[in-house]
């Protein structure tokens, strides 16, 4: 294994960032000690990591950096069903898992273990091939991908589950699922972007499921600032889709789905925006079943909440801000138990915050008091917003 440069224990070597003692209890009573962090360049992968994973050598486990100098070396050496464990640190390395099912785990979690691109365009992580069914990635932040294929994680025809990960600041979507079966558990997709579609998640066919995830502050040029799905199945369970946007075309600030079987349950869509229609979601063709979801504070010129174009949406036991004709537009075939309410200061009850309408130039406020001129002389009680907060 390559030896990191400048690793003098005296603390005077140029390679030391800091010297510290950490203690971790592993597998019952075993206690391990290790000394702090150092930078190293190992076979083309620049890392900053502690001395190791603190895990004992176990058959079927490949430790980085104890057993292998880079993550890709460990992946190449692993047999199907084996596990690659990675020490905390910053790993500047693009990796590929092809045609074998393994587990890739950051032992100290996403807050302390980052996978970043190498400075060349393309995805940070690629998982592909039918034989990769059952691959798992856990406990990483994946960031820094750039270029037209700058996806945080790219999946082609594989079965992948991602747990407790952060996909952030990637230039062509946080995750692209191209015909695979992908499940995200407890993940955060934040501040990713795409020039056309799906800043946070882009799904082209296949099966994509988000469970207890946060998709926020992502953007796309035209379709689906947070999530874009075309074909296949999309499930959004107990997740938060917030503050995503489209920037030009522009449909489905939070989510766009076309010819897709969509199911969402227990999820919130808030603060998303699109220029033309479907601030929270634009659903075109396919089917959509939305159960116990909340839509609030989304903005668009048409259908601040949902826009359906032939998706035959079932909207059950959900809450939407504004009146039905503005909060949702299109073919809603079932709105059983759903309610439309004044969720914020919205004096004309069109589902859009008064402050947003003024800021975007949709409504005038001549005296600058934050109240639409059209509502200035109206009775607050009659309008239904007396006592509410902006």
KALIN-V11517 format. One record per run of one state. SS is the DSSP state (h for helix, s for strand, l for the rest). FROM is the first residue (numbers start at 1). TO is the last residue. Records with the same first field share a line. If there is no record, write none. Layout:
SS->FROM-TO ; FROM-TO
//
This chain:
l->1-15 ; 17-20 ; 27-29 ; 36-37 ; 43-44 ; 50-60 ; 65-67 ; 69-70 ; 78-82 ; 87-88 ; 93-94 ; 99-102 ; 107-112 ; 117-121 ; 123-124 ; 129-129 ; 133-134 ; 139-140 ; 144-145 ; 147-152 ; 157-158 ; 164-165 ; 169-174 ; 179-180 ; 186-187 ; 191-192 ; 195-196 ; 198-200 ; 205-206 ; 212-213 ; 217-218 ; 221-222 ; 224-226 ; 231-232 ; 238-239 ; 243-244 ; 247-250 ; 252-254 ; 259-260 ; 266-267 ; 271-272 ; 274-276 ; 278-280 ; 285-286 ; 292-293 ; 297-298 ; 300-301 ; 303-305 ; 317-318 ; 322-323 ; 335-338 ; 342-353 ; 360-372 ; 376-379 ; 384-390
s->16-16 ; 21-26 ; 30-35 ; 38-42 ; 45-49 ; 61-64 ; 68-68 ; 83-86 ; 89-92 ; 95-98 ; 103-106 ; 113-116 ; 122-122 ; 125-128 ; 135-138 ; 141-143 ; 146-146 ; 153-156 ; 159-163 ; 166-168 ; 175-178 ; 181-185 ; 188-190 ; 193-194 ; 197-197 ; 201-204 ; 207-211 ; 214-216 ; 219-220 ; 223-223 ; 227-230 ; 233-237 ; 240-242 ; 245-246 ; 251-251 ; 255-258 ; 261-265 ; 268-270 ; 273-273 ; 277-277 ; 281-284 ; 287-291 ; 294-296 ; 299-299 ; 302-302 ; 306-316 ; 319-321 ; 328-334 ; 339-341
h->71-77 ; 130-132 ; 324-327 ; 354-359 ; 373-375 ; 380-383
//
